[in-house]
């Protein structure tokens, strides 16, 4: 089989979807691209600026599969379908998104029906959704049928049936199946329901008022009374909805909250200046995935199934690839991604974000105090680990690096199952070269507890290490070398969520809803988040720093010239004096200094 980098370079410069697979053929990641060649090739360039989870993905890739499409829009739709199908672990994905129902209006039929479906078919029907609250959806349709008496039959309506069903008798259907209502009149009802579902209450109200006037003018008082009842019900809906004073119009307000490898998204649908509906989603992601990437992927996965997009989508911040998002979703109509600017807009977004936080807490149970489990989790953890005393104070450790570059460590502190952020500590790795995780863990554990010894400070009740058996062993050795032998310690390994302790031969695997597991996962994820945060700071700083800064005579301008011309320091290290001196602004003497520096370093 060809080298993956070579294979990527041979891909066409055309839109499509790529699937990255492991040695067992399992799909690890699905991506879309306007140019398969450019996008896939980018994975096999310099690894220095890549995030840790991307590096892990690259190390796991064994095979690459691509599918060409005729357009970027087709690539987006295909990518979305394949993410739902394969649920790749490295993709940001809406959890169980395929199960969310839609309202289907069979507009292509003479007498359109209103049905609930979980599958979108390109057959001319109009779809509304997805709806995350099925009960609310059913109540909405029941109310719609009570007002407008539209059909929800599973048979095709042709106005030729001998008799109507009981729905007609209880006044929930206008009985188009027996010709009780004309095709023109029925389609007026359908149009009204569509306006209602789209939130066009003002235009719907004006339309019904006009119908009342027309019916009264023709002395059709029974029909006028029917329209009057419709008007009252529509006005009742409008009065119950919350008015949002931000200039009216149609917009979606979106907020995202992330914790560990999960995130939640809230979408508030505002139509004609009123809050029409709220949708909420649980998102599966990676621990290191940044907010911007989650937001970007959510926007495309959410709106790819939408038949229409409102004119404005309001966000906390605009994703870096806003232009690409508009391009990919251009077939859905014109829309604007907008950052909340005014005080009122920020207040509304803050309310949406509070709902995102609440939803994530409810789903994950990560904020244990809010769910009343904090004391129970400590007690259960004490029992699981066989500790003499409850672990009221826990210190958690993690490390982060990319191929040994910008290596850092983190320590978080939890008391009574709650984070004490003022006591968090970060470590820049000083003694380890390369990417030896074990030695890095040894360094930060040693530094932490030697400092506590020097200060005469008390030790925690439990030390939690992010890692497996090897990480636990090296941390335990570090403590013994300091003369600390009675400190309880454990490790939590990602993936199978195995718990290791010094006194057990085989790892413990707790139930996924275990209160003790929820607590240690929370601490582990928080340590990881804090390490990644510090790592990003150093990485960003490192992009502007290099060994060139240590050479006398090299300032910011000359450093930029050298890096622009050669690409990176490793190339300069192997370049001759004559080649370096050929660059404008670099003298022969300075070129010699540069070569001497790298020769002696």
C-alpha positions in Angstrom: 0.0 0.0 0.0 1.2 3.5 -0.8 2.5 5.9 1.8 -0.5 8.0 3.1 1.3 11.2 2.4 2.0 10.2 -1.2 -1.6 9.0 -1.5 -2.9 12.4 -0.3 -0.7 14.3 -2.8 -2.2 12.2 -5.6 -5.8 13.2 -4.7 -7.7 15.4 -7.1 -8.2 19.1 -6.5 -11.9 18.7 -6.3 -14.7 18.7 -3.7 -15.5 15.5 -1.8 -15.5 13.6 1.5 -12.6 11.7 3.0 -12.7 8.9 5.6 -9.7 8.1 7.8 -9.7 4.5 9.1 -7.7 2.5 11.6 -6.0 -0.9 11.1 -9.3 -2.8 11.7 -11.0 -0.7 9.1 -13.0 1.3 11.6 -13.8 4.9 10.6 -11.9 7.3 12.9 -12.8 10.6 11.2 -15.0 11.9 8.4 -14.2 15.2 6.7 -15.4 17.3 3.8 -13.2 19.5 1.5 -13.6 21.9 -1.3 -10.3 20.4 -2.5 -9.5 16.9 -1.3 -5.8 17.2 -2.3 -5.2 20.4 -0.3 -7.2 19.4 2.8 -5.9 15.8 3.2 -2.3 16.8 2.4 -2.5 19.3 5.3 -2.7 16.5 7.8 0.8 15.2 6.8 2.7 18.5 7.1 4.7 19.8 10.1 3.2 18.6 13.4 4.4 21.5 15.6 1.2 23.5 15.3 -1.2 20.6 15.4 -3.5 19.9 18.4 -2.8 16.7 20.4 -6.0 15.0 19.3 -5.1 15.6 15.6 -1.7 14.0 16.2 -3.3 11.0 17.9 -5.7 10.7 14.9 -2.7 10.8 12.4 -0.9 8.1 14.4 -3.9 5.8 14.3 -4.7 6.2 10.5 -4.0 3.1 8.5 -6.1 3.7 5.5 -7.7 6.6 3.6 -10.9 6.5 1.5 -12.3 9.4 -0.5 -15.6 10.1 -2.3 -15.8 12.7 -5.0 -18.8 14.9 -5.2 -20.0 17.4 -7.9 -20.3 20.3 -5.4 -19.3 21.5 -2.0 -22.9 21.3 -0.9 -23.1 17.7 -1.8 -19.9 17.1 0.2 -21.4 18.7 3.3 -24.6 16.6 3.0 -22.6 13.4 2.5 -20.2 14.2 5.4 -23.2 14.8 7.7 -24.8 11.5 6.7 -21.6 9.5 7.2 -20.9 11.1 10.6 -24.4 9.9 11.6 -23.8 6.5 10.2 -20.3 5.8 11.5 -20.2 8.0 14.6 -16.4 8.5 14.3 -14.7 9.1 17.6 -12.6 12.1 16.3 -15.6 14.0 14.9 -17.6 16.7 16.6 -21.1 15.2 16.3 -24.6 15.7 17.5 -25.3 12.8 19.8 -28.2 10.6 18.5 -29.0 13.4 16.0 -30.6 10.8 13.6 -33.4 10.2 16.2 -34.7 13.7 16.3 -38.1 14.0 14.6 -39.4 16.5 12.0 -42.8 17.7 11.0 -43.4 16.6 7.4 -46.0 18.4 5.2 -46.7 16.4 2.0 -47.0 19.6 -0.1 -46.6 17.7 -3.3 -50.0 16.1 -2.8 -53.5 17.6 -3.6 -54.4 17.5 0.0 -51.1 17.8 2.1 -50.9 15.7 5.3 -49.1 16.7 8.5 -47.0 13.8 9.8 -44.2 13.2 12.2 -41.1 11.5 10.7 -37.5 10.8 11.5 -36.4 10.5 7.9 -36.0 13.3 5.4 -36.9 12.3 1.8 -36.4 14.6 -1.2 -40.0 14.1 -2.5 -41.3 17.7 -2.5 -42.5 17.7 1.1 -41.8 20.6 3.5 -40.0 19.7 6.7 -39.9 21.6 10.1 -37.4 20.6 12.7 -35.5 18.8 14.1 -37.5 18.8 17.4 -35.6 17.6 20.5 -38.8 17.5 22.6 -41.1 14.9 21.1 -43.9 15.4 23.6 -43.9 19.2 22.9 -44.0 18.4 19.1 -47.0 16.2 19.5 -48.8 18.8 21.6 -48.1 21.4 19.0 -49.6 19.3 16.2 -52.6 18.5 18.3 -53.2 22.2 18.8 -52.6 22.9 15.1 -55.2 20.3 14.1 -57.7 21.7 16.6 -57.4 25.2 15.1 -57.1 24.4 11.4 -58.4 20.8 11.1 -55.6 19.6 8.7 -55.2 15.9 8.1 -52.6 13.5 9.6 -53.8 10.4 7.7 -51.3 7.8 6.6 -53.2 7.2 3.4 -53.1 9.4 0.3 -56.1 11.7 0.3 -58.1 11.8 -3.0 -61.6 13.1 -1.9 -63.2 9.8 -3.0 -63.5 7.8 0.2 -67.1 6.8 1.1 -67.0 8.1 4.6 -64.8 10.1 7.0 -63.0 8.7 10.1 -63.7 9.8 13.7 -61.3 12.7 13.4 -63.9 14.5 11.4 -66.6 13.8 14.0 -64.5 15.3 16.8 -63.6 18.3 14.6 -59.9 17.6 14.3 -60.0 17.2 10.5 -61.9 19.0 7.7 -62.4 15.6 5.9 -60.8 16.3 2.5 -60.9 12.5 2.1 -64.7 12.7 1.3 -64.6 16.1 -0.4 -66.1 17.9 2.6 -63.7 20.8 1.8 -62.4 22.0 -1.5 -58.8 21.7 -2.6 -58.5 25.5 -2.7 -59.9 25.9 0.8 -57.9 23.1 2.3 -54.6 24.6 0.9 -55.5 27.9 2.5 -55.5 26.0 5.9 -52.2 24.4 5.0 -50.7 27.8 4.2 -51.9 29.2 7.5 -50.3 26.3 9.4 -47.0 26.8 7.6 -47.1 30.5 8.6 -47.8 29.4 12.2 -44.9 27.0 12.3 -42.6 29.5 10.7 -43.5 32.1 13.4 -45.2 34.5 10.9 -47.9 35.4 13.4 -48.4 38.9 12.3 -49.1 38.1 8.6 -51.2 35.1 9.7 -53.3 37.3 12.0 -53.9 39.9 9.3 -54.9 37.1 6.8 -57.4 35.6 9.2 -58.9 39.1 9.9 -59.4 39.7 6.2 -61.1 36.3 5.8 -63.5 37.2 8.7 -64.4 40.5 6.9 -64.8 38.7 3.5 -67.1 36.0 5.0 -69.2 38.6 6.9 -69.6 40.6 3.7 -71.0 37.5 2.0 -73.3 36.8 5.0 -71.3 33.5 5.5 -71.5 33.9 9.3 -70.8 30.3 10.2 -67.5 30.5 8.2 -66.8 33.9 9.8 -67.2 32.3 13.2 -64.8 29.5 12.3 -62.2 32.2 11.3 -62.9 34.1 14.5 -62.1 31.0 16.6 -58.8 30.5 14.6 -57.9 34.1 15.3 -58.5 33.8 19.0 -56.3 30.7 19.2 -53.5 32.3 17.3 -53.6 35.4 19.5 -53.6 33.1 22.5 -50.3 31.5 21.2 -48.8 34.9 20.6 -49.7 36.2 24.1 -48.1 33.1 25.8 -44.8 33.6 24.0 -42.0 35.7 25.4 -41.4 39.0 23.5 -37.8 39.7 22.8 -37.1 43.4 22.3 -34.1 43.3 19.9 -35.7 44.8 16.8 -38.0 41.9 15.9 -37.3 39.9 12.8 -36.3 36.3 12.4 -33.2 35.0 14.0 -31.7 32.0 15.8 -29.6 32.6 18.9 -27.1 29.9 19.6 -24.9 29.2 22.7 -22.5 26.3 23.4 -21.1 25.1 26.7 -18.3 22.4 26.9 -17.1 20.2 29.7 -14.7 17.4 29.1 -15.5 15.4 25.9 -19.2 16.6 25.9 -20.8 19.9 24.9 -24.3 21.2 24.7 -25.9 23.5 22.2 -29.0 25.7 22.7 -30.9 27.2 19.8 -33.5 29.8 20.6 -35.8 30.4 17.6 -37.0 34.0 17.4 -39.6 34.8 14.8 -41.3 38.2 14.4 -39.4 39.3 17.5 -40.9 36.5 19.6 -39.4 33.4 21.1 -41.1 30.7 19.1 -39.2 27.6 20.2 -36.1 26.2 21.9 -34.0 23.3 20.8 -31.1 21.7 22.7 -28.5 19.2 21.7 -25.8 17.0 23.3 -22.6 17.0 21.3 -19.9 14.4 21.5 -16.4 15.8 21.0 -12.8 15.4 22.1 -11.3 16.7 25.4 -8.9 19.0 23.4 -11.5 20.2 20.8 -11.7 24.0 20.9 -14.9 26.0 21.1 -14.5 27.4 17.7 -14.4 24.0 16.0 -17.4 22.8 18.0 -19.4 25.8 17.0 -18.4 25.5 13.3 -19.3 21.8 13.1 -22.5 22.3 15.0 -23.7 25.1 12.7 -23.1 23.0 9.6 -24.5 19.7 11.0 -27.6 21.5 12.4 -28.4 23.6 9.3 -27.5 21.0 6.7 -30.9 19.3 7.3 -32.8 22.6 7.6 -34.9 23.6 4.6 -34.6 27.3 5.5 -32.2 29.4 7.6 -33.3 32.6 9.3 -31.8 35.8 8.1 -29.7 36.2 11.2 -27.8 33.7 13.4 -26.6 35.4 16.6 -23.5 34.0 18.4 -21.1 34.8 21.2 -18.3 35.0 18.7 -17.9 34.3 14.9 -16.2 31.1 13.9 -12.9 31.5 12.1 -14.3 29.9 9.0 -17.5 32.0 8.8 -16.9 32.5 5.1 -16.7 28.8 4.5 -19.8 28.1 6.5 -21.8 30.6 4.4 -20.3 29.0 1.3 -21.2 25.4 2.3 -24.7 26.4 3.3 -25.3 28.8 0.4 -28.1 26.6 -1.0 -30.2 27.3 2.1 -30.6 31.0 1.3 -29.0 34.2 2.4 -28.2 34.6 6.1 -25.8 36.5 8.3 -23.7 35.2 11.2 -23.7 38.0 13.8 -21.8 38.5 17.0 -24.0 39.8 19.8 -23.1 43.5 20.2 -25.8 45.5 22.0 -26.6 45.2 25.7 -30.0 43.6 24.8 -28.4 41.1 22.4 -25.7 40.1 25.0 -28.4 39.7 27.7 -30.4 37.4 25.4 -27.3 35.4 24.6 -26.4 35.1 28.3 -29.9 33.7 28.9 -29.4 31.1 26.1 -26.0 30.2 27.5 -27.4 29.6 31.0 -29.7 27.1 29.4 -26.8 25.4 27.7 -24.9 25.1 31.0 -28.0 23.7 32.8 -28.7 21.2 30.1 -25.1 19.9 30.1 -25.1 19.7 33.9 -28.3 17.7 33.7 -27.0 15.3 31.1 -23.5 14.8 32.5 -24.0 15.2 36.2 -20.5 16.8 36.2 -21.4 19.5 38.7 -22.0 17.1 41.4 -23.1 19.6 44.0 -26.0 20.8 41.9 -27.3 17.3 41.6 -26.9 16.7 45.3 -24.4 13.9 44.8 -21.1 15.5 46.1 -21.1 13.9 49.5 -22.3 10.6 48.2 -19.6 10.5 45.5 -16.9 11.1 48.1 -18.3 8.3 50.3 -18.6 5.9 47.4 -15.0 6.7 46.2 -13.7 5.9 49.7 -15.5 2.5 49.6 -14.3 1.7 46.1 -10.6 2.5 46.9 -10.7 1.0 50.4 -9.6 4.3 52.0 -9.5 4.7 55.8 -10.8 8.3 55.5 -13.1 10.1 53.0 -11.0 11.8 50.2 -12.3 15.3 50.9 -9.2 16.9 49.3 -8.1 15.5 46.0 -5.2 16.7 43.8 -5.3 15.7 40.1 -2.4 15.7 37.7 -2.0 15.7 33.9 0.6 16.5 31.3 0.3 17.9 27.7 2.8 18.1 24.9 3.0 17.7 21.1 5.9 15.3 20.2 7.8 16.7 23.2 7.3 20.3 22.3 5.9 22.9 24.7 5.6 20.2 27.4 3.6 21.2 30.4 1.9 19.7 33.5 -1.1 20.7 35.5 -2.5 20.1 39.0 -6.1 20.8 40.0 -7.5 20.8 43.6 -10.9 19.6 44.6 -12.3 19.9 48.1 -15.6 18.3 48.9 -16.0 17.4 45.2 -15.8 21.0 44.2 -12.9 22.7 42.3 -10.8 25.2 44.2 -9.4 27.1 41.2 -7.3 29.5 43.3 -5.1 26.5 44.2 -4.6 25.1 40.7 -0.9 25.0 39.6 0.7 24.7 36.2 4.2 23.4 35.5 6.5 24.0 32.5 8.6 20.8 32.1 12.2 21.5 32.8 14.2 18.3 33.0 12.7 16.1 30.3 13.6 16.2 26.6 11.4 14.6 24.0 8.0 13.1 24.7 8.5 10.8 27.7 5.2 11.1 29.5 6.4 9.0 32.5 9.4 11.2 33.3 7.3 14.3 32.8 4.7 12.9 35.3 7.6 12.1 37.7 8.9 15.7 37.5 5.6 17.5 38.3 4.7 15.1 41.1 8.2 15.5 42.6 8.1 19.3 42.3 4.6 19.5 43.9 5.2 17.4 47.0 8.8 18.5 47.6 7.4 22.1 47.7 4.8 21.0 50.2 7.5 19.4 52.3 9.6 22.5 52.2 6.6 24.6 53.2 5.5 22.2 55.9 2.1 22.1 54.3 -0.4 19.2 54.8 -0.8 16.6 52.1 -4.1 15.9 50.2 -6.3 12.9 51.0 -5.9 11.4 47.5 -3.7 12.0 44.5 -5.3 11.3 41.1 -3.1 10.7 38.0 -4.4 10.9 34.5 -3.0 7.7 32.9 -2.6 4.0 33.3 -0.6 1.6 35.3 2.7 3.0 34.2 1.8 6.5 35.1 0.7 5.3 38.5 3.9 3.4 39.2 6.2 6.4 38.3 4.1 8.8 40.4 4.3 6.3 43.3 8.1 6.0 42.9 8.3 9.8 43.0 6.5 10.0 46.4 8.6 7.2 47.8 11.8 9.0 46.8 10.5 12.0 48.8 9.8 9.7 51.8 6.1 10.0 51.4 4.6 6.4 51.8 1.2 6.8 53.3 -0.4 9.1 50.7 -3.3 7.4 48.8 -2.9 7.5 45.0 -4.8 6.3 42.0 -4.8 6.6 38.2 -7.7 6.8 35.8 -7.0 5.6 32.2 -9.0 7.1 29.3 -11.0 4.9 27.0 -12.2 2.0 29.2 -12.1 4.4 32.2 -10.0 1.8 34.2 -9.0 2.7 37.8 -5.6 1.6 39.0 -4.3 1.7 42.6 -1.1 0.3 44.1 -2.9 -2.3 46.2 -4.9 -4.1 43.5 -3.7 -6.4 40.8 -6.3 -5.8 38.2 -8.0 -2.4 37.3 -11.4 -1.5 38.6 -14.1 -0.7 36.0 -17.1 1.1 37.6 -20.6 1.4 36.1 -21.0 4.5 33.9 -23.5 6.0 36.3 -21.3 5.5 39.4 -21.1 8.6 41.5 -17.4 7.8 42.3 -16.6 7.5 38.6 -18.4 10.8 37.8 -16.3 12.5 40.4 -12.9 11.2 39.3 -13.8 11.8 35.6 -14.7 15.4 36.5 -11.3 15.9 38.2 -9.4 14.1 35.4 -11.1 16.2 32.7 -10.5 19.4 34.6 -6.8 18.6 35.0 -6.7 17.9 31.3 -8.5 21.1 30.4 -6.1 23.1 32.6 -3.1 21.5 31.0 -4.3 22.0 27.5 -5.1 25.7 28.3 -1.5 26.3 29.5 -0.1 24.3 26.5 -2.0 26.5 24.1 -0.6 29.6 25.7 2.9 28.4 25.4 2.3 27.1 21.8 1.0 30.5 20.7 3.9 32.2 22.4 6.3 29.7 20.8 5.1 30.6 17.4 6.7 34.0 17.9 9.8 32.6 19.7 12.7 30.5 18.4 16.3 29.7 18.9 17.1 32.6 16.5 16.2 35.0 19.4 19.4 33.8 21.2 21.7 34.9 18.4 23.2 38.4 18.8 22.3 40.6 15.8 19.0 38.8 15.1 16.0 41.0 15.8 12.4 40.6 15.0 12.7 41.8 11.4 15.6 39.6 10.5 14.0 36.6 12.3 10.9 37.1 10.2 13.0 37.3 7.0 14.8 34.1 7.8 11.7 32.1 8.8 9.8 33.4 5.8 12.7 32.3 3.4 13.6 28.9 5.0 10.3 28.0 6.6 11.6 26.8 10.0 14.7 26.7 12.2 15.6 23.1 11.3 16.2 24.1 7.7 18.4 27.0 8.8 20.4 24.7 11.0 21.4 22.6 7.9 22.0 25.6 5.6 25.5 26.9 4.6 26.9 30.3 5.4 26.9 31.3 1.7 23.2 30.4 1.2 22.2 32.4 4.4 24.2 35.4 3.3 22.4 35.5 0.0 19.3 36.6 1.8 18.7 40.4 1.7 19.6 42.0 5.1 21.8 39.1 6.2 25.6 39.9 6.0 28.3 37.3 5.6 29.5 38.0 9.2 25.9 37.5 10.5 25.4 34.4 8.5 28.7 33.0 10.0 27.3 33.8 13.5 24.1 31.9 12.7 26.0 28.8 11.5 28.4 28.9 14.4 25.5 29.1 16.9 23.8 26.0 15.5 27.1 24.1 15.2 27.8 24.6 18.9 24.2 24.1 20.2 
